[in-house]
Amino acid sequence: MSNEQQPWQWEEPHWRGLVNRVRAGRRLRPRRWKDGARCALALSFDSDHDTTELRDGGQSIGRLSWGQFGSRVGIPKILDILRRHDVRASFYVPAVTALLYPDEQRQLVADGHEVGIHGWIHELNANLGYDAERALMLRACDTLTQITGTRPVGLRTPSWDFSPHTLRIIREMGLRYDSSLMADEDCYELLENDEPTGVVELPVEWVRDDAPYFWMNRFASHRPYTPPTAVFDIFRREFDAAYAEGGVCQITFHPHVIGYRSRIWILAELIRHARSHPDVWFATHAEVVEWARLHAV
């Protein structure tokens, strides 16, 4: 097929092939969650820290210091809230972050949290060939394993950038799940070229992520900012709907975004709100995935 063809000129086998490379398979919603819980709340934190600047080849001292805030201020506040409420969560950590802040990752594991793969330096997978993406993912996995003493079982691609090779690499590495795609609100099995893979997707969504509401780049023409009360209302409504349906509510935070005094209360208040409901299971992404895999109806 000519590279000069426009999408409306593609033959059906071509566009079907693109769509079917990675697609949602069977939905994995259990009748009840662990210990008879009605709803699962899966909190996650993408510990990008300095890598948001480094991955673009940036050398801005100011933006690197913003990344440092995530480790110096954001993570301690987050861990304090999670400890006070006895909640375990999942942290997705670029390998370069782990090398810069190894004690932070060890503390996460000591507190019972999950550490998952989040790339090497927060690279964009779609810009890489198969060999480069695979090498970086293996390197990242080995680095996290060496630092934390625990081999990751799940992946969240940096910037949720899932390449045509990513699922193949996930399968080759024997990872149990991914949390980068958006085809559902419940867990689902990933299909590769219409074939079930056994890999579970715990889907994300930008509406359940703090960064699109708060991300600040003073050099950009568009500077999104949503009042923290409005962001909490969105997250609360996402939880309330998941609770009503008996599903899973997955939320993504970033330590260098949510860690500010005017925002960190969102995390604490969301946990309090969920705690006010009976039968809510607070779990890591790995725990949610395994329960969904084994008990889906």
C-alpha positions in Angstrom: 0.0 0.0 0.0 1.3 3.4 -0.9 2.5 5.7 1.9 0.9 8.5 0.0 -2.6 7.2 0.3 -5.0 9.1 2.5 -7.0 7.3 5.2 -10.2 7.4 3.2 -8.3 5.6 0.4 -7.3 2.7 2.6 -8.6 -0.7 1.7 -10.6 -2.5 4.4 -8.0 -5.1 5.3 -5.5 -2.3 6.0 -7.7 -0.3 8.4 -9.0 -3.4 10.0 -5.5 -4.5 10.6 -4.6 -1.3 12.3 -7.7 -1.5 14.6 -7.1 -5.2 15.5 -3.4 -4.9 16.4 -4.5 -4.4 20.0 -8.2 -4.4 21.0 -10.4 -5.0 24.0 -11.6 -8.5 24.6 -13.9 -9.9 27.2 -14.8 -7.7 30.1 -13.5 -8.8 33.5 -16.0 -7.5 36.1 -16.4 -9.9 39.1 -19.8 -10.2 40.8 -18.2 -9.1 44.1 -14.7 -7.9 45.0 -12.5 -9.3 47.7 -14.2 -10.0 51.1 -17.5 -9.4 49.4 -16.8 -5.7 48.6 -19.1 -4.0 46.3 -16.5 -1.7 44.7 -12.7 -1.6 44.2 -10.8 1.7 44.5 -7.4 1.5 42.7 -5.3 4.6 43.4 -2.1 5.1 41.4 0.7 7.5 41.2 3.0 8.1 38.3 6.4 9.1 39.8 7.7 10.9 36.8 9.8 13.4 38.8 12.7 14.8 36.8 12.1 12.5 33.8 9.4 14.8 32.3 12.2 17.2 31.5 15.0 14.7 30.8 13.0 12.6 28.3 12.8 15.5 25.8 16.5 16.3 26.1 15.7 19.3 28.3 18.2 20.8 30.7 16.1 23.4 32.4 17.2 23.7 36.0 13.8 25.1 36.9 11.8 22.3 35.4 14.2 19.7 36.9 13.5 21.3 40.3 9.8 20.9 39.7 10.5 17.2 39.2 12.5 17.2 42.5 9.4 18.5 44.2 7.7 15.3 43.4 10.2 13.3 45.5 11.0 15.9 48.2 7.4 17.1 48.9 4.8 15.1 47.0 5.8 11.6 47.9 6.1 12.2 51.7 2.7 13.9 51.7 1.1 11.0 49.7 2.7 8.3 51.9 1.5 10.1 55.1 -2.1 10.1 53.8 -2.0 6.5 52.7 -0.5 5.4 56.0 -3.1 7.3 58.1 -5.9 5.7 56.1 -4.3 2.3 55.8 -4.5 2.3 52.0 -2.2 0.5 49.6 -1.7 1.9 46.1 0.4 1.4 42.9 3.3 3.6 41.9 4.6 3.6 38.3 8.2 4.6 38.3 10.6 5.4 35.4 13.9 3.6 36.0 15.8 6.9 35.9 13.5 8.1 38.8 14.3 5.0 40.7 18.0 5.5 40.2 17.8 9.1 41.3 15.7 8.3 44.3 16.3 4.6 45.3 15.4 5.0 49.0 12.0 6.4 47.9 11.2 3.2 46.0 12.4 1.0 48.9 10.1 2.9 51.2 7.1 2.3 48.8 7.7 -1.4 48.9 8.2 -1.4 52.7 4.8 0.3 53.1 3.2 -2.4 51.1 2.7 -0.5 47.8 3.2 -1.8 44.3 5.9 -0.5 42.1 5.3 -0.9 38.4 7.2 -0.3 35.2 6.9 3.2 33.7 9.6 3.2 31.0 13.3 4.0 31.3 13.4 7.8 31.1 9.6 8.4 30.4 10.4 7.9 26.7 7.5 7.8 24.1 7.2 4.2 23.0 5.6 5.1 19.6 8.9 6.8 18.7 10.9 3.6 19.2 11.4 0.5 17.1 10.7 -2.9 18.6 14.4 -3.6 19.6 14.8 -0.3 21.3 11.5 -0.4 23.1 12.1 -4.0 24.3 15.7 -3.2 25.5 14.5 -0.2 27.5 11.6 -2.1 29.1 13.8 -5.0 30.1 16.4 -2.5 31.4 13.7 -0.7 33.4 12.3 -3.9 34.8 15.8 -5.1 35.9 16.5 -1.7 37.5 13.3 -1.7 39.5 13.8 -5.3 40.6 17.4 -4.6 41.8 16.4 -1.5 43.7 13.1 -2.7 45.3 13.9 -6.4 45.6 10.6 -7.2 43.8 10.0 -7.8 40.1 7.2 -5.7 38.7 4.2 -7.5 37.3 2.6 -4.6 35.5 3.3 -1.8 33.1 2.0 1.7 32.6 3.6 3.1 29.4 5.0 6.7 29.8 2.3 9.2 28.7 0.1 6.1 28.0 1.9 5.9 24.7 1.3 2.3 23.6 3.2 1.3 20.4 2.4 -1.5 18.0 5.1 -3.5 19.7 4.2 -2.9 23.3 1.8 -5.8 23.8 4.2 -8.3 22.2 6.9 -7.1 24.6 4.6 -7.4 27.6 3.8 -11.0 26.6 7.5 -11.8 26.1 8.3 -10.5 29.6 5.5 -12.4 31.2 3.9 -9.3 32.7 0.4 -9.9 34.1 -1.2 -6.6 33.2 -1.1 -3.2 31.6 -2.6 0.1 32.7 -2.2 2.4 29.7 -5.3 2.0 27.5 -8.9 3.3 27.6 -11.4 0.9 26.0 -13.5 0.4 29.1 -14.1 1.3 32.7 -13.8 -2.3 33.9 -10.8 -4.6 33.5 -10.7 -6.5 30.2 -8.5 -9.0 28.4 -6.3 -7.6 25.6 -6.6 -9.1 22.2 -3.7 -9.1 19.7 -4.8 -9.5 16.1 -8.2 -10.9 17.4 -6.4 -13.5 19.6 -6.8 -13.5 23.4 -3.5 -12.9 25.1 -4.2 -13.5 28.8 -2.9 -10.0 29.5 -5.4 -7.9 31.6 -5.9 -4.2 31.0 -6.8 -2.0 34.0 -7.9 1.0 32.0 -6.9 4.6 32.6 -8.6 7.8 31.4 -7.5 11.4 31.2 -10.7 12.4 33.0 -9.4 10.4 36.0 -5.9 11.9 35.9 -4.8 15.0 37.8 -2.3 16.2 35.2 -4.7 17.5 32.4 -6.4 19.7 35.0 -3.3 21.1 36.7 -0.4 20.8 34.3 1.5 24.1 33.9 4.0 25.0 31.2 4.6 28.8 31.2 5.9 28.6 27.6 2.8 27.0 26.2 -0.1 29.0 24.7 -2.6 26.8 26.5 -2.4 26.5 30.3 -5.1 24.3 31.6 -6.1 24.9 35.2 -9.2 23.6 36.9 -10.0 24.5 40.5 -9.2 21.7 43.0 -12.8 21.6 44.2 -13.9 20.8 40.6 -11.3 18.1 40.2 -12.4 16.5 43.4 -16.0 16.6 42.3 -15.0 14.8 39.1 -13.1 12.1 40.9 -15.9 11.8 43.5 -18.5 11.3 40.8 -16.3 8.7 39.1 -16.1 6.8 42.4 -19.9 7.1 43.1 -20.8 5.7 39.7 -18.3 2.8 40.0 -19.8 2.1 43.5 -23.3 2.1 42.1 -22.3 -0.3 39.3 -20.2 -2.6 41.4 -17.1 -1.9 39.4 -13.6 -0.5 39.8 -12.7 3.1 40.2 -9.1 3.8 39.0 -7.5 7.2 39.6 -4.1 8.5 38.5 -2.1 11.1 40.4 1.4 12.6 39.9 3.4 13.5 43.0 4.8 16.6 41.4 1.3 17.7 40.4 -1.0 16.7 43.3 1.6 17.4 46.1 0.8 21.1 46.6 -0.9 22.4 49.7 -4.0 23.5 47.7 -4.4 20.1 46.0 -3.2 17.3 48.2 -6.4 17.4 50.2 -8.1 15.9 47.1 -6.4 12.6 47.8 -7.3 12.6 51.5 -10.9 13.6 50.9 -11.4 11.1 48.1 -10.3 8.3 50.5 -12.5 9.7 53.3 -15.5 9.8 50.9 -14.9 6.2 49.8 -14.4 5.1 53.4 -17.9 6.5 54.2 -19.4 3.8 52.0 -19.6 0.2 53.2 -17.9 -2.6 51.3 -15.1 -0.7 49.4 -11.9 -2.6 48.7 -8.8 -0.4 48.5 -6.2 -2.3 46.5 -3.2 -2.1 44.3 -3.6 -2.4 40.5 -2.0 -5.9 40.6 -4.5 -7.1 43.3 -7.5 -5.7 41.3 -6.2 -7.4 38.1 -5.7 -10.8 39.7 -9.1 -10.7 41.4 -10.8 -9.7 38.2 -8.9 -12.4 36.2 -10.0 -15.1 38.6 -13.5 -14.1 39.5 -15.0 -12.3 36.4 -18.4 -13.5 35.4 
